[in-house]
Amino acid sequence: MDAGTKAGLNVIGIVNEPVAAALYYATTREVSGKILVYDLGGGTFDVA
């Protein structure tokens, strides 16, 4: 977050890649169920 502030950005939070992908998908489409994102690279498992 310090790097963003030094660059003149107003950083309110940082989310990791799978969470960001799930949030973007959910906000740009009409979703009536769950979104499952699995990141093979980092081994994270997020459900949104």
C-alpha distance (Angstrom), angle and dihedral (degrees) to the residues before:
residue distance angle dihedral
M1 . . .
D2 3.80 . .
A3 3.80 90.8 .
G4 3.80 90.7 54.3
T5 3.80 91.7 49.2
K6 3.81 91.1 48.6
A7 3.81 88.3 51.7
G8 3.80 89.4 55.6
L9 3.80 96.3 -104.9
N10 3.79 125.3 136.8
V11 3.82 99.3 -129.0
I12 3.80 113.4 -168.6
G13 3.78 98.5 170.3
I14 3.76 147.0 -17.9
V15 3.79 125.1 -130.6
N16 3.78 126.0 -173.9
E17 3.80 122.0 -112.7
P18 3.83 101.3 -94.5
V19 3.80 92.6 48.3
A20 3.80 90.9 47.7
A21 3.81 90.5 50.6
A22 3.80 92.2 49.5
L23 3.81 92.8 47.4
Y24 3.81 92.1 48.5
Y25 3.79 92.4 48.2
A26 3.80 92.4 48.2
T27 3.80 93.9 48.9
T28 3.80 96.8 46.7
R29 3.80 98.2 47.1
E30 3.77 137.1 44.0
V31 3.78 101.6 -106.2
S32 3.77 120.9 -175.5
G33 3.79 97.5 175.8
K34 3.76 139.0 32.5
I35 3.78 128.1 -57.5
L36 3.77 117.0 -139.1
V37 3.80 118.1 -160.4
Y38 3.79 120.7 -178.3
D39 3.78 120.1 -173.1
L40 3.79 109.2 -154.2
G41 3.79 93.3 -171.1
G42 3.78 100.4 57.9
G43 3.76 98.6 23.6
T44 3.79 93.1 -125.1
F45 3.77 120.7 148.4
D46 3.79 117.8 -156.7
V47 3.80 129.3 171.6
A48 3.78 120.3 -166.7
